[in-house]
Amino acid sequence: MPIPSSARRCTPAVLAALLLALPVRAAPPASQPATDDRARLAVVGFDIAAEVDARDAWVAVAFEEVLTWKLRRSAQLCTMPTIRAHQGRMELTDDPNQPPPWPRVLGELGMTHWLSGRCTGTPASMSVTLRLARLSSAGGAVATTEIGPARLSDVLEGARTWILGELAPSAPASTAVPPPVMPTDSLTALEYFSRAVLAVRQERVAEALRLADDAIDVDPRFRAAHGLVAQLELRTGRAGRGAATRRLRAVLSSAQSGGDTLDRANAELALSMIAQADGFADGARVRAETALALATEARDVFGQIAALGWLGDLALAQAQALATADGDADRDAVRARLEDSRAWQQQLIALLEHIGDRLATMPALSKLAMTCERLGDAPAALALHERVLTLSRELGSKPHEATAWMQLGQHYRMRGQWSEAINATRRCAELAGEAAQPALHIALAELHAGAGQDAEALRYYESAHAALRDSPELMSQFVCLREMARMQRKLDRRADARRSLQDALDIARVLELPEREALEQELAALKRGD
């Protein structure tokens, strides 16, 4: 089971004293990924036949998960983790009732082939109809086959053999230690695990934890279940990082004994995240680099992507800790870590572009743009923001394009390019949903104020306040009222300014904000006519 994206995005606080003691490391050399002509496959979209009891829907999930598990350990193919396919679909979903079709999702994720199918029967005697579609061809060339009836393990092995014959008939067999036929010998444990995976897909985390625990109770050696529990525990804080560390170390030891390089890489990466959260930045980096080396050895593109992204985040966290720990921090050390992060991010983007994953490329480009801004490389940052905008337009996704315009507006704002910032933020507002409008109007008000356009700034603050007036967002209301009063005062609308300031003061008192004393003095001055 791969590391969830929410965990990969996590950048915990770092102990500054430890970071200051670390040696300055040269940034890793940027490199292009080696040519990889393997078929890129997603196994997703399986269902059960109409005559199968709905309570056995887990069988389709189990088939997807175990077949993916087996194929990811066949170096002849580049097989995507199932969770990434579901995450990608969520990212492209505008209407929850109308998720985008799988071919579109998988195409944006860079896949060349899609395997789907239908399961019939029970694990003791089941059949499966497989449909292998080529996504890159205009007609969507399809190969089909039927396997079974047979035991689930035999059907899965038959499916693996058929797929390799279709997609890698002349590829040399992997030299790695062959994986076991199944990740667990217990069908009961597999059922619990599959139901847990389904719960994760539906964001039912507590249920997923309970089911994964049940799987471990049945088969204590089930590494995938242990890995899932550890990752969910880290997300929920259920048992603390110490318990997750012990569990992941056990997974790592078991994977080493079993010669499972992918499980070793996943465990090393998760342990790196825990080490970073505990303040051991150097240990976190070493584990992350180990995870990258293992994923590279196994030709696991997706493991490499996860490790490269995390290594970039680690270097950014180190730079931030160095910059904030001491006002006289060594600027060269901070810059070295930023350059380190930039190099990792460039390798990540090269790999993402090589496989054609446009969904993951966009946030990676955005993060690199922000890193370039911190390095003072404004032209490079602008070019990256514009690449994100181009990609978002090609996707045809309004939320992605709105985000790209927002980030471009922030870039211009940081440089005092008010007109460009206003235009970009307006474009964002045109594309964004209704819920985002108050925050965007506040942003537009701030931009107009920065440009010295007080009347326009006031108009946007008033619009935002009107939208927020009946909401529980008291802090946002306070900001609007406080700034409305200042704009009204500058425009010599003193009566309006007094009313706005009084309303702002009322909220400040309710929220016990530290600004309330200054507001009281400002209001008194207004009433005196100062």
Residue pairs with C-beta under 8 A, 6 or more apart in sequence:
1 81
1 83
1 197
1 224
1 227
1 228
1 231
1 266
2 81
2 83
2 84
2 266
2 302
2 303
2 306
3 231
3 266
3 269
3 270
3 273
3 306
4 83
4 200
4 231
4 235
5 87
6 235
7 231
7 234
7 235
7 270
7 273
8 306
8 309
8 310
8 313
9 313
10 273
10 277
11 276
11 313
11 316
11 317
12 273
12 276
12 277
12 317
13 277
13 279
14 276
14 279
14 281
14 317
14 318
14 320
14 321
15 279
15 281
15 321
16 321
16 322
16 324
16 325
16 326
17 325
18 279
18 280
18 281
18 282
19 281
19 318
19 321
19 322
19 325
20 322
20 325
20 326
22 281
22 282
22 318
24 332
24 333
24 336
24 337
25 336
25 340
26 336
26 340
27 336
27 339
27 340
27 341
27 342
27 343
27 344
28 311
28 340
28 343
28 344
28 347
29 343
30 343
30 346
30 347
30 350
31 347
31 350
32 350
32 354
33 347
33 350
33 351
33 354
36 78
36 299
36 301
36 354
36 355
38 76
38 77
38 78
38 168
38 171
38 299
39 77
39 78
39 112
39 113
39 167
39 168
40 77
40 78
40 79
40 80
40 110
40 111
40 112
40 113
40 355
41 71
41 77
41 78
41 79
41 80
41 111
41 112
41 113
41 114
41 115
41 163
41 167
42 79
42 80
42 82
42 85
42 102
42 106
42 109
42 111
42 113
42 114
42 115
43 64
43 67
43 68
43 71
43 79
43 80
43 82
43 115
43 116
44 64
44 82
44 85
44 86
44 102
44 106
44 114
44 115
44 116
45 102
45 114
45 116
46 60
46 61
46 63
46 64
46 116
46 117
46 118
46 119
47 57
47 60
47 118
47 119
48 54
48 56
48 57
48 59
48 60
48 118
48 119
48 120
49 118
49 119
49 120
51 120
52 59
52 119
52 120
52 121
56 122
57 198
58 191
58 194
58 195
58 198
59 119
59 122
59 123
59 126
59 152
59 194
60 118
60 119
61 194
61 195
61 197
61 198
62 123
62 152
62 190
62 191
62 193
62 194
63 117
63 119
63 128
63 152
63 155
63 156
63 159
64 82
65 82
65 193
65 194
65 197
65 224
66 156
66 182
66 183
66 190
67 115
67 156
67 159
67 160
68 79
68 80
68 81
68 82
69 179
69 183
69 224
70 156
70 157
70 160
70 179
71 77
71 79
71 160
71 163
72 79
72 81
72 262
72 300
73 174
73 176
73 179
73 260
73 262
73 298
74 160
74 164
74 168
74 174
75 174
75 176
75 298
75 299
76 164
76 167
76 168
76 171
76 172
76 173
76 174
77 163
77 164
77 167
77 168
78 299
78 301
78 355
80 106
80 109
80 111
80 302
81 302
82 197
83 200
83 201
84 109
84 302
85 102
85 105
85 106
85 109
86 201
88 105
88 106
88 108
88 109
88 359
89 99
89 100
89 102
89 105
90 99
91 359
92 99
92 100
92 104
92 105
92 108
92 359
92 395
92 397
93 99
93 100
94 397
94 398
94 399
102 114
102 116
103 114
103 133
103 135
103 140
106 114
106 135
107 135
107 136
108 357
108 358
108 359
108 395
109 356
109 357
109 358
109 359
109 360
110 352
110 355
110 356
110 357
110 358
111 135
112 134
112 135
112 136
113 132
113 133
113 134
113 135
113 167
114 132
114 133
114 135
115 130
115 131
115 132
115 133
115 163
116 130
116 131
116 133
117 128
117 129
117 130
117 131
118 128
118 129
119 126
119 127
119 128
120 126
120 127
120 128
120 129
120 148
121 127
121 148
121 149
123 151
123 152
123 187
123 190
124 151
124 152
125 148
125 149
125 150
125 151
126 148
126 149
126 150
126 151
126 152
126 155
127 146
127 147
127 148
127 149
127 150
127 155
128 146
128 147
128 148
128 155
128 159
129 144
129 145
129 146
130 144
130 145
130 146
130 147
130 159
130 162
130 163
131 142
131 143
131 144
132 142
132 143
132 144
132 163
132 166
132 167
133 140
133 141
133 142
134 140
134 141
134 142
143 166
145 162
147 155
147 158
147 159
147 162
148 154
148 155
148 158
150 158
152 187
153 181
153 182
156 181
156 182
157 181
164 171
176 259
176 261
176 298
177 258
177 259
179 260
180 258
182 190
183 190
183 222
183 223
183 224
184 190
184 193
184 215
184 219
184 221
184 222
184 224
184 225
185 219
186 218
186 219
186 222
188 218
189 215
189 216
189 218
189 219
189 222
189 225
190 215
192 211
192 212
192 214
192 215
192 218
192 225
193 211
193 212
193 215
193 222
193 224
193 225
193 228
195 211
196 207
196 208
196 209
196 211
196 212
196 215
196 225
196 228
197 208
197 228
199 205
199 207
199 208
199 211
200 208
200 228
200 232
205 232
205 235
205 236
206 236
208 228
208 232
209 229
209 232
209 233
209 236
209 238
212 225
212 228
212 229
212 232
213 229
215 222
215 225
216 222
216 225
216 226
216 229
219 225
221 254
223 251
223 254
223 255
223 258
223 260
223 263
224 263
226 247
226 248
226 250
226 251
227 248
227 251
227 263
227 266
227 267
227 270
229 247
230 244
230 247
230 248
230 251
230 270
231 270
232 238
233 239
233 240
233 243
233 244
233 247
234 241
234 244
234 270
234 273
234 274
241 274
241 277
241 278
244 270
244 274
245 271
245 274
248 267
248 270
248 271
248 274
249 267
249 271
251 263
251 266
251 267
252 263
252 264
252 267
252 268
252 271
254 263
255 261
255 263
255 264
255 267
256 264
261 294
261 295
261 297
261 298
261 300
262 294
262 295
262 298
262 300
262 303
264 294
265 291
265 292
265 294
265 295
265 298
265 300
265 303
265 307
266 291
266 303
268 287
268 288
268 290
268 291
268 294
269 287
269 288
269 291
269 303
269 306
269 307
269 310
271 287
272 283
272 284
272 285
272 287
272 288
272 291
272 310
272 314
273 284
273 310
275 281
275 283
275 284
275 287
276 284
276 314
276 317
281 314
281 317
281 318
281 321
284 314
285 311
285 314
288 307
288 310
288 311
288 314
289 307
289 311
291 303
291 306
291 307
291 310
292 303
292 304
292 307
292 308
292 311
294 303
295 301
295 302
295 303
295 304
295 306
295 307
296 304
301 351
301 355
304 351
305 348
305 351
305 352
305 357
305 360
308 344
308 345
308 347
308 348
308 351
309 344
309 345
309 348
309 364
311 344
312 341
312 342
312 344
312 345
312 348
312 367
312 371
313 341
314 341
315 337
315 338
315 340
315 341
315 344
316 337
316 338
316 341
316 371
318 337
319 334
319 335
319 337
319 338
319 341
319 374
322 329
322 330
322 333
322 334
322 337
323 329
323 334
335 375
338 371
338 374
338 375
339 375
341 371
342 368
342 371
342 372
342 375
345 364
345 367
345 368
345 371
346 368
348 364
349 361
349 364
349 365
349 368
352 360
352 361
352 364
353 361
358 391
358 394
358 395
359 395
361 391
362 388
362 391
362 392
362 400
362 404
365 384
365 385
365 387
365 388
365 391
366 384
366 385
366 388
366 403
366 404
366 407
368 384
369 380
369 381
369 382
369 384
369 385
369 388
369 407
369 411
370 381
372 378
372 380
372 381
372 384
373 381
373 411
373 414
378 411
378 415
381 411
382 411
385 404
385 407
385 408
385 411
386 408
388 404
388 407
389 401
389 404
389 405
389 408
391 400
391 404
392 400
392 401
392 403
392 404
393 401
395 401
398 431
398 432
399 431
399 432
399 433
401 431
402 428
402 431
402 432
402 436
403 428
405 424
405 425
405 427
405 428
405 431
406 424
406 425
406 428
406 440
408 424
409 420
409 421
409 422
409 424
409 425
409 428
409 443
409 447
410 421
412 418
412 420
412 421
412 424
413 421
413 447
413 450
416 450
418 447
418 448
418 450
418 451
419 451
421 447
421 450
422 444
422 447
422 448
422 451
425 440
425 443
425 444
425 447
426 444
428 440
429 436
429 437
429 440
429 441
429 444
432 440
437 464
437 467
438 464
438 467
438 468
438 473
438 476
439 464
439 476
441 460
441 461
441 463
441 464
441 467
442 460
442 461
442 464
442 476
442 479
442 480
444 460
445 456
445 457
445 458
445 459
445 460
445 461
445 464
445 483
446 457
446 483
448 454
448 456
448 457
448 460
449 457
449 483
449 487
454 487
454 490
454 491
455 487
455 491
457 483
457 487
458 484
458 487
458 488
458 491
461 480
461 483
461 484
461 487
462 480
462 484
464 476
464 480
465 477
465 480
465 481
465 484
468 476
468 477
468 480
469 477
471 477
474 507
474 510
474 511
475 511
477 507
478 504
478 507
478 508
478 511
478 513
481 500
481 501
481 503
481 504
481 507
482 500
482 501
482 504
482 515
482 519
484 496
484 497
484 500
485 497
485 498
485 500
485 501
485 504
485 522
486 497
488 494
488 496
488 497
488 500
489 497
489 526
494 526
494 529
497 526
498 523
498 526
498 527
501 519
501 522
501 523
501 526
502 523
504 519
505 516
505 519
505 520
505 523
507 513
508 515
508 516
508 519
509 516
